[in-house]
Amino acid sequence: MRAGHEQVARLIMDQVLSSKEMYESHMKKVKEAGGLPEDNKVSYEEMKRFVDGGQYEMTLDNTFQISREMETFNRVLPLIFQRGWMLLRAPAGSPGFITSDHPFCLMWSDPKQRGGFYPPGLGLRGTDVFFTISPRLAMVGAFELKNDEVDVNENAVASINGAVIAMAEAQVYV
């Protein structure tokens, strides 16, 4: 999220600094709105040199980032509760479920759609969400499922483990 905001800010700075007239017009509006003191006299040339030099860092206030995450959480949580959830139990003799540094797996229910042009979305029907709870337990959620629990065979464990490996960023945990 931070990188996206930085990129937008850089694009805006490039636009504002595209001409001296654009910069001066923008600065006048910002001062009139109270965003800068009237005595701020940074020239177009000084600002252009500063921005082009790239010797600065953009940061977002932590409270801003937390508030954005909370807004996202409030939108995602209802989608989680709308899904039916099934508790999967691995057989006692199997190696069990694994996890990774990206433990939340979202994919199309239909294997033919996986890897296609359209990515799955948390609010889309025909998608599965799954994650490992422990080596013996995993959860799968889908709009088409009813809440239940089931003992799965070793093939199902291997299938889920394969998806966990495919979704991993850099590490898999056994």
C-alpha positions in Angstrom: 0.0 0.0 0.0 2.8 2.4 0.9 4.6 1.8 -2.4 1.3 2.6 -4.3 0.9 5.9 -2.4 4.6 6.7 -3.1 4.1 6.1 -6.8 1.0 8.3 -7.0 2.8 11.1 -5.1 5.7 10.9 -7.5 3.3 11.1 -10.5 1.6 14.1 -8.9 5.0 15.8 -8.3 6.0 15.2 -11.9 2.8 16.7 -13.1 3.0 19.8 -10.8 6.6 20.3 -11.9 5.9 19.8 -15.6 6.1 23.6 -16.0 6.9 26.7 -14.0 3.3 28.0 -14.6 1.8 24.7 -13.3 4.0 24.8 -10.2 3.2 28.4 -9.4 -0.5 27.9 -9.9 -0.5 24.8 -7.7 1.6 26.6 -5.0 -0.9 29.5 -5.0 -3.8 27.2 -4.5 -2.1 25.3 -1.7 -1.2 28.5 0.1 -4.8 29.8 -0.3 -6.1 26.6 1.2 -3.8 27.0 4.2 -1.5 24.1 3.3 1.6 26.2 3.3 2.6 29.4 5.0 2.4 32.5 2.8 6.1 33.2 3.4 7.1 29.9 1.8 9.2 31.0 -1.2 10.6 27.8 -2.7 11.2 28.5 -6.3 10.2 26.2 -9.2 13.9 25.7 -10.0 14.8 24.8 -6.4 11.9 22.3 -6.1 12.6 20.8 -9.5 16.2 20.2 -8.6 15.2 18.7 -5.2 12.7 16.3 -6.8 14.9 15.4 -9.7 17.8 14.7 -7.3 15.7 12.0 -5.6 17.5 12.6 -2.3 14.3 12.4 -0.2 12.1 9.7 1.3 8.3 9.7 1.4 6.6 8.2 4.4 3.0 7.7 5.4 1.8 8.3 9.0 1.3 5.0 10.8 -2.1 6.0 11.9 -3.1 6.6 8.2 -1.9 3.1 7.3 -3.6 1.5 10.2 -6.9 3.2 9.4 -6.7 2.0 5.8 -6.0 -1.5 7.0 -9.1 -1.3 9.3 -11.2 -0.1 6.4 -10.0 -3.1 4.4 -10.7 -5.5 7.3 -14.3 -4.1 7.6 -14.9 -4.9 3.9 -13.2 -8.4 4.0 -14.7 -9.7 7.2 -18.3 -10.1 5.8 -17.0 -12.0 2.8 -15.3 -14.4 5.2 -18.5 -15.0 7.1 -20.6 -15.5 4.0 -18.5 -18.6 3.0 -19.3 -22.0 4.3 -16.3 -23.5 6.2 -15.2 -27.1 6.3 -12.7 -28.4 8.8 -10.4 -31.0 7.2 -8.7 -33.7 9.3 -5.6 -35.4 7.8 -5.3 -39.1 8.3 -3.1 -40.2 11.3 -0.6 -42.0 9.0 0.0 -39.1 6.6 2.7 -36.5 6.9 -0.1 -33.9 7.5 -0.7 -30.4 6.3 2.1 -28.0 5.7 2.1 -24.2 5.8 4.2 -21.4 4.3 5.1 -17.7 4.6 1.9 -17.0 2.6 -0.6 -19.3 4.5 -3.9 -17.9 3.2 -4.6 -19.5 -0.2 -7.3 -18.1 -2.5 -7.9 -19.9 -5.8 -10.5 -20.8 -8.3 -12.4 -24.0 -7.4 -12.2 -25.2 -11.0 -8.6 -26.1 -11.7 -9.1 -25.1 -15.4 -9.5 -21.5 -14.3 -6.3 -21.4 -12.3 -3.4 -19.5 -13.9 -5.8 -17.9 -16.3 -6.2 -14.2 -17.2 -8.7 -13.5 -14.4 -7.5 -13.8 -10.8 -9.8 -15.1 -8.1 -11.3 -12.7 -5.7 -12.4 -13.1 -2.1 -16.0 -12.1 -2.9 -16.3 -14.2 -6.1 -18.3 -17.5 -6.2 -16.4 -20.5 -7.5 -13.4 -19.7 -5.4 -11.8 -21.6 -2.4 -10.0 -20.2 0.5 -7.9 -22.5 2.6 -5.2 -22.4 5.3 -3.5 -24.8 7.6 -4.3 -24.8 11.3 -1.9 -27.5 12.4 -0.3 -30.6 10.8 -3.6 -32.5 11.3 -6.1 -29.7 10.6 -6.9 -27.3 7.8 -9.8 -25.1 6.8 -11.4 -24.6 3.4 -14.1 -22.0 2.8 -16.3 -21.5 -0.2 -19.7 -19.9 -0.9 -20.9 -23.3 -2.1 -20.0 -25.2 1.1 -22.0 -25.9 4.2 -20.2 -25.7 7.6 -19.0 -29.2 8.3 -15.9 -31.3 9.2 -14.5 -34.2 7.3 -11.7 -36.7 7.4 -9.7 -36.5 4.2 -7.4 -39.0 2.5 -3.7 -38.6 1.7 -4.5 -37.4 -1.8 -6.5 -34.5 -0.5 -3.7 -33.6 1.9 -1.2 -33.8 -1.0 -3.4 -31.6 -3.1 -3.7 -28.9 -0.4 0.0 -29.1 0.3 0.8 -28.6 -3.4 -1.4 -25.4 -3.4 0.3 -24.2 -0.3 3.7 -24.7 -1.9 2.6 -22.9 -5.1 1.4 -19.9 -3.1 4.5 -19.7 -0.9 6.6 -16.5 -1.3 9.9 -18.0 -0.2 9.5 -20.5 2.7 7.5 -23.7 3.3 7.1 -25.1 6.8 6.6 -28.8 7.5 
